[in-house]
């Protein structure tokens, strides 16, 4: 009999951009977030019962809501916040992996001054 293994699923490429106003200067944080979840059962694979699956749109919306409601001090801190949320909100989630890439932003200098 076949055995199910490596059953994680999730949502890739959730893009976030936060613009913070600091006086006359604006700072930009741009993140690309991937979320992988593993459930305590495999009934979605064995019987087609997806009642425990966290929908990918719900995963994407959760990333956006948590980013809006919480300051993003660092990609690592935000990743921990996401994992804590999924592991405590959904009892069927037994593992959560979050991968975050931060795009490098640099101010343009115009006439020797930062723009």
VENVENCOR-V783494 format. One record per pair of residues at least 12 apart in sequence whose ideal C-beta (glycine too) atoms are under 7 Angstrom apart, sorted by the first residue. I is the first residue (numbers start at 1). J is the second residue. D is the distance in Angstrom with one decimal. If there is no record, write none. Layout:
i=I j=J d=D
i=I j=J d=D
//
This chain:
i=4 j=42 d=4.4
i=4 j=45 d=4.9
i=4 j=46 d=6.5
i=7 j=38 d=6.0
i=7 j=39 d=6.8
i=7 j=42 d=5.6
i=7 j=45 d=6.4
i=8 j=36 d=4.6
i=8 j=37 d=6.3
i=8 j=38 d=4.4
i=8 j=95 d=6.9
i=9 j=37 d=6.4
i=10 j=34 d=6.8
i=10 j=35 d=4.5
i=10 j=36 d=4.1
i=10 j=37 d=5.3
i=10 j=59 d=6.2
i=11 j=35 d=5.3
i=11 j=56 d=4.4
i=11 j=59 d=4.2
i=11 j=60 d=5.1
i=12 j=34 d=4.6
i=13 j=32 d=6.0
i=13 j=34 d=6.8
i=14 j=33 d=4.4
i=14 j=60 d=5.1
i=14 j=63 d=4.6
i=15 j=32 d=5.8
i=16 j=31 d=4.5
i=16 j=33 d=6.5
i=16 j=63 d=7.0
i=16 j=67 d=5.0
i=17 j=30 d=4.9
i=18 j=67 d=7.0
i=18 j=72 d=6.2
i=28 j=105 d=4.7
i=29 j=72 d=6.1
i=30 j=102 d=6.9
i=30 j=103 d=4.0
i=30 j=105 d=6.5
i=31 j=75 d=6.3
i=31 j=100 d=5.6
i=31 j=101 d=7.0
i=31 j=102 d=5.5
i=32 j=101 d=4.5
i=33 j=63 d=5.3
i=33 j=98 d=6.7
i=33 j=100 d=5.3
i=34 j=99 d=4.3
i=35 j=59 d=5.2
i=35 j=63 d=6.7
i=35 j=82 d=6.4
i=35 j=98 d=5.5
i=36 j=97 d=4.2
i=37 j=54 d=5.9
i=37 j=86 d=6.1
i=37 j=93 d=5.2
i=37 j=96 d=5.6
i=38 j=94 d=5.6
i=38 j=95 d=3.8
i=39 j=52 d=5.4
i=39 j=92 d=5.1
i=39 j=93 d=6.3
i=39 j=94 d=6.7
i=40 j=92 d=5.2
i=40 j=94 d=4.9
i=41 j=92 d=6.9
i=52 j=92 d=4.3
i=54 j=90 d=5.7
i=54 j=93 d=6.8
i=62 j=85 d=6.5
i=63 j=82 d=6.6
i=66 j=81 d=6.0
i=66 j=82 d=6.3
i=66 j=85 d=6.2
i=75 j=100 d=4.1
i=75 j=102 d=5.1
i=78 j=100 d=6.6
i=79 j=98 d=4.0
i=79 j=100 d=5.3
i=82 j=98 d=4.9
i=83 j=96 d=4.3
i=83 j=98 d=5.7
//
